[in-house]
Amino acid sequence: MRRFGRTLATAALAVAVVGGTAGWASGDSQRAVTGPPPGTGPWRADTVSGRALPDPARATPHEVARFFAGLDEAERLALVRAHPLVVGNLDGAPPSLRYEANRLAIAATGEARYASLGAPDRQILAFDPRGRGQVAEVFGDLEHPAHVSVIVPGADNDAAHHDARRTPATGPAGMARALRAATDASTAVIAWVGYTTPVGVGLDAADGRLAEAGAVRLARFTAGLDAVGAPDPVLFCHSYGSVVCGLAARHTDAADLVAFGSPGMRADTAAGLRTGARVWAARGPSDWIADVPNVRFAGIGHGADPTSAGFGARRVPAADVRGHTGYFAPGTGSLAAFAAIAKGELR
């Protein structure tokens, strides 16, 4: 009975924190963008040389890869021009085709907030304008990489803001650029804002609803990398993004899973993630995430602290990290360790 009382008290504390105390801000409730990309209806109605196109909702990324492997260049480009939003978001399609499709899709929106994403030197692997917008951007060569890393960000990220002006080496694109610079030409880094993130730190950030939807999308995205021959990725999961990674862990082929600035991963231990990946965790001394109660009760909270001894993750040095977003700052021990993990040098 005493234990139940402590659980209720802890849960009450979590609700109080979410309600705006202990430095948390309020957030707007978001509706998760799910399902196949825009334009799926006309795609399903189309054919190539009399053959049906793979259904974006049902075909696996490996089936998609086999379909494109059977097309000639003219047929591939015809699909890009006719269905850019589908091809650009179709996991398993060749990356170069997806880049070209997304340039067309971004231009077609006519929206100034997305214009910079359509620049010729950018490699946009996914672009979905629904809701606040989702995007995945590649830094480096995804066609022949020795190593692949994926940045999975937390709250307040979307297609328009993933590369917004902010402190260097923060935000999805900033983290990806910093990691790419700290590794070498054989490493490709992807900034993946492929799910609907919470806005602010309110109830959306405290429950798992958006993370559950995001985990499905992340698992399919990593399957798409595998389908085009990319090596098993390292997932770098920041803040609420670590909740997404925790829920997706057993459905991905990740080689390593790195949680940093994490409120919890919806598992009591690293073993509870049920993944073959090596699990790492980092938290800086001034990261406000330390003030978030590590509880799970009635759907609120994300459970154990991944940096705690009992969780069982490998620790990443973070003594010189400043704040909640400073983990990729040049010169930090965390960035050096992240780069070693990305290159398979730290095990």
C-alpha positions in Angstrom: 0.0 0.0 0.0 2.9 2.3 0.9 4.4 1.6 -2.6 1.1 2.5 -4.3 1.0 5.7 -2.4 4.5 6.7 -3.5 3.4 5.9 -7.1 0.4 8.2 -6.9 2.5 10.9 -5.4 5.1 10.6 -8.1 2.4 10.6 -10.8 0.9 13.7 -9.2 4.3 15.4 -9.4 4.6 14.5 -13.1 1.2 16.0 -13.9 2.1 19.1 -11.9 5.3 19.4 -14.0 3.4 19.0 -17.2 0.9 21.6 -16.1 3.5 24.3 -16.1 5.6 24.1 -12.9 9.3 23.3 -12.6 10.1 25.3 -15.6 8.0 23.4 -18.2 6.2 25.5 -20.8 2.7 24.8 -22.1 2.3 23.2 -25.5 -0.4 23.0 -28.2 -1.9 19.5 -28.9 -0.8 18.1 -32.2 -2.5 15.7 -34.6 0.0 13.1 -35.8 0.5 12.9 -39.6 0.3 9.2 -40.5 -0.4 7.0 -43.5 0.9 7.1 -47.1 2.0 10.4 -48.7 -0.1 12.9 -50.5 -0.8 11.9 -54.1 -1.2 8.2 -53.2 -4.6 8.0 -55.0 -3.4 9.0 -58.5 -0.3 6.9 -58.0 -2.4 3.8 -57.3 -4.4 4.5 -60.4 -1.3 4.7 -62.6 0.8 1.9 -64.2 4.2 1.4 -65.9 4.1 -0.7 -69.0 0.9 -2.2 -67.8 2.3 -3.1 -64.3 0.7 -1.7 -61.1 2.8 0.6 -59.0 3.7 -0.6 -55.4 1.1 0.6 -52.9 2.7 3.1 -50.6 0.5 1.9 -47.7 1.1 -1.8 -48.1 4.3 -2.5 -50.1 7.4 -3.1 -48.0 10.5 -1.0 -48.7 12.2 -4.1 -50.1 9.3 -4.6 -52.5 9.6 -0.9 -53.5 13.4 -1.4 -54.1 12.8 -4.4 -56.3 10.1 -2.5 -58.3 12.5 0.4 -59.1 15.3 -2.0 -59.9 13.1 -3.4 -62.7 12.6 0.0 -64.4 14.7 1.7 -66.9 15.9 5.3 -66.4 13.1 6.8 -68.6 10.4 5.0 -66.6 11.9 6.1 -63.3 12.1 9.7 -64.3 8.5 9.6 -65.7 7.3 8.5 -62.3 9.3 11.3 -60.6 7.7 13.9 -62.8 4.2 12.5 -62.5 4.2 11.7 -58.8 6.9 13.7 -57.0 5.3 13.6 -53.5 4.9 9.8 -53.6 8.4 9.0 -55.1 10.0 11.5 -52.7 8.6 9.8 -49.7 8.7 6.2 -50.8 11.0 4.3 -48.6 13.0 1.8 -50.7 13.2 4.1 -53.8 16.7 5.1 -54.9 18.0 8.1 -52.9 18.9 10.1 -56.1 15.4 9.7 -57.4 13.9 10.9 -54.1 16.2 13.9 -54.1 14.9 14.9 -57.5 11.3 14.2 -56.7 11.5 16.3 -53.6 13.0 19.2 -55.4 9.9 19.2 -57.7 7.5 18.7 -54.8 9.0 21.6 -52.8 8.9 23.9 -55.8 5.3 22.9 -56.4 4.2 24.0 -52.9 5.1 27.6 -53.9 5.6 28.3 -50.2 8.5 30.6 -49.2 9.1 28.8 -45.9 10.2 25.7 -47.8 12.1 27.4 -50.6 15.6 26.9 -49.2 15.0 23.1 -49.0 14.7 23.1 -52.8 18.2 24.4 -53.5 20.2 22.3 -56.0 22.9 21.4 -53.4 20.4 20.0 -50.8 19.7 16.3 -50.6 16.1 16.0 -49.3 15.2 12.4 -48.8 11.7 13.0 -47.6 9.3 15.9 -47.8 5.7 15.9 -46.6 3.9 19.3 -46.5 1.0 18.0 -44.5 0.4 19.5 -41.0 3.6 21.4 -39.9 5.6 19.5 -42.5 8.1 16.7 -42.3 11.5 16.4 -43.8 14.6 14.2 -43.9 17.9 15.7 -45.2 21.1 13.8 -46.1 24.6 15.2 -45.4 27.2 13.2 -47.3 26.9 10.3 -49.8 24.1 7.9 -49.1 24.7 5.9 -52.2 28.0 4.3 -51.0 28.5 5.1 -47.3 30.5 3.0 -44.9 28.5 4.3 -42.0 25.1 5.9 -41.7 23.8 7.9 -38.7 20.2 9.3 -38.2 19.4 12.3 -36.0 16.0 11.8 -34.4 15.0 15.2 -32.8 12.5 16.2 -30.1 9.9 18.9 -29.7 9.4 22.0 -31.9 10.9 20.6 -35.1 9.2 20.4 -38.5 10.0 20.9 -42.2 10.2 24.7 -41.9 12.3 24.8 -38.8 14.7 21.8 -39.0 17.4 24.1 -40.4 16.2 27.4 -38.8 18.7 30.0 -37.6 19.7 29.0 -34.1 22.8 28.3 -32.0 25.3 26.4 -34.2 25.3 22.6 -33.9 21.7 22.5 -32.5 18.5 21.6 -34.2 18.3 18.5 -36.5 20.3 19.9 -39.4 22.8 21.6 -37.2 23.4 18.4 -35.2 23.7 16.5 -38.5 26.3 18.9 -39.9 28.3 18.9 -36.7 28.4 15.1 -36.7 29.3 14.9 -40.3 32.2 17.4 -39.8 33.4 15.3 -36.9 33.5 12.0 -38.8 34.8 11.6 -42.4 33.7 11.3 -46.0 32.6 7.7 -45.5 29.9 8.6 -43.1 26.4 9.8 -44.2 24.3 11.7 -41.6 20.5 12.1 -42.0 18.5 14.7 -40.1 15.2 13.0 -39.8 12.2 15.1 -38.9 9.9 12.4 -40.2 7.2 12.5 -37.5 4.9 15.1 -35.9 6.8 16.4 -32.9 5.3 18.0 -29.8 5.0 21.8 -29.7 6.3 23.2 -26.4 6.6 20.9 -23.4 3.0 20.1 -22.5 0.9 17.0 -22.5 2.0 16.0 -26.0 5.6 15.8 -24.7 4.5 14.0 -21.6 2.6 11.2 -23.2 3.5 8.7 -25.9 0.9 9.3 -28.5 3.0 11.2 -31.0 6.0 9.0 -30.2 4.0 5.9 -31.0 3.1 7.3 -34.4 6.6 8.4 -35.0 8.1 5.0 -34.1 6.1 3.4 -36.9 7.5 5.9 -39.4 11.0 5.6 -38.0 11.0 1.8 -38.3 9.8 2.1 -41.9 12.4 4.7 -42.7 15.2 2.5 -41.4 13.8 -0.4 -43.4 14.0 1.8 -46.5 17.7 2.5 -45.8 18.3 -1.3 -45.6 16.4 -1.8 -48.8 18.7 0.5 -50.8 21.8 -1.3 -49.4 22.8 1.2 -46.6 24.7 -0.2 -43.6 22.8 -0.6 -40.3 22.4 2.9 -38.9 23.3 4.6 -35.7 20.3 6.4 -34.2 21.1 9.6 -32.3 17.9 10.3 -30.3 17.5 13.7 -28.6 14.9 14.5 -25.9 11.4 13.4 -27.0 13.1 11.8 -30.0 14.5 9.2 -27.6 11.0 8.2 -26.7 10.4 7.6 -30.4 13.6 5.6 -30.7 12.7 3.6 -27.6 9.4 2.5 -29.0 10.9 1.8 -32.5 14.0 0.0 -31.2 12.9 -3.6 -31.6 11.6 -2.9 -35.1 14.8 -1.4 -36.5 18.1 -2.9 -37.5 20.1 -0.1 -35.8 23.7 -1.0 -34.8 23.7 1.6 -32.0 21.0 3.6 -30.3 22.2 6.8 -28.5 19.8 8.7 -26.2 20.8 12.1 -25.0 18.8 14.7 -23.1 16.3 12.0 -22.7 13.1 12.0 -20.5 12.9 8.2 -20.7 12.5 5.6 -23.4 9.3 3.8 -22.3 11.4 1.0 -21.0 12.7 0.2 -17.5 16.1 -1.1 -18.8 18.2 -1.2 -22.0 17.3 -4.9 -22.2 13.6 -3.9 -22.1 14.0 -2.2 -25.4 14.4 -5.6 -27.0 17.0 -4.5 -29.5 20.3 -6.0 -30.7 21.7 -2.5 -30.9 24.3 -1.2 -28.4 22.4 1.3 -26.2 24.2 4.5 -25.1 23.0 7.5 -23.0 24.2 11.0 -22.2 23.0 13.9 -20.0 24.9 17.1 -19.4 25.1 18.6 -15.9 23.0 21.7 -16.8 20.4 19.9 -18.9 16.9 20.8 -17.6 15.7 17.4 -18.5 17.1 16.2 -15.2 14.2 18.0 -13.5 11.6 15.9 -15.3 10.3 13.0 -13.1 11.2 9.6 -14.5 7.8 8.0 -14.1 5.1 6.3 -16.1 1.6 6.4 -14.8 -1.7 6.4 -16.7 0.1 7.2 -19.9 2.0 10.1 -18.5 5.8 10.1 -18.4 8.4 8.0 -20.1 9.9 5.9 -17.4 13.5 5.2 -16.3 16.3 7.6 -16.8 18.6 6.1 -19.5 21.7 7.5 -17.8 20.9 5.8 -14.5 23.1 2.8 -13.5 20.0 0.6 -13.3 19.0 1.2 -16.9 22.2 -0.5 -18.1 23.1 1.8 -21.1 26.7 2.6 -22.0 27.5 6.1 -20.8 28.7 8.8 -23.1 30.9 11.5 -21.5 28.9 14.8 -21.2 30.5 16.7 -18.4 31.2 19.7 -20.7 27.8 19.8 -22.4 25.9 23.1 -21.8 22.1 23.1 -21.6 19.7 20.8 -23.3 20.9 21.1 -26.9 24.7 21.4 -26.6 25.7 17.8 -27.1 27.0 18.3 -30.7 29.0 21.5 -29.8 32.5 21.4 -31.3 35.2 20.4 -28.8 32.9 18.6 -26.4 33.6 15.1 -25.2 30.1 14.1 -26.2 30.6 15.0 -29.9 34.0 13.2 -29.9 32.2 10.1 -28.5 29.3 10.4 -30.9 31.7 10.6 -33.9 33.5 7.4 -32.6 30.2 5.6 -32.3 29.0 6.8 -35.7 32.2 5.3 -37.2 32.0 2.0 -35.3 35.1 2.8 -33.3 33.5 2.9 -29.9 31.9 -0.3 -28.7 
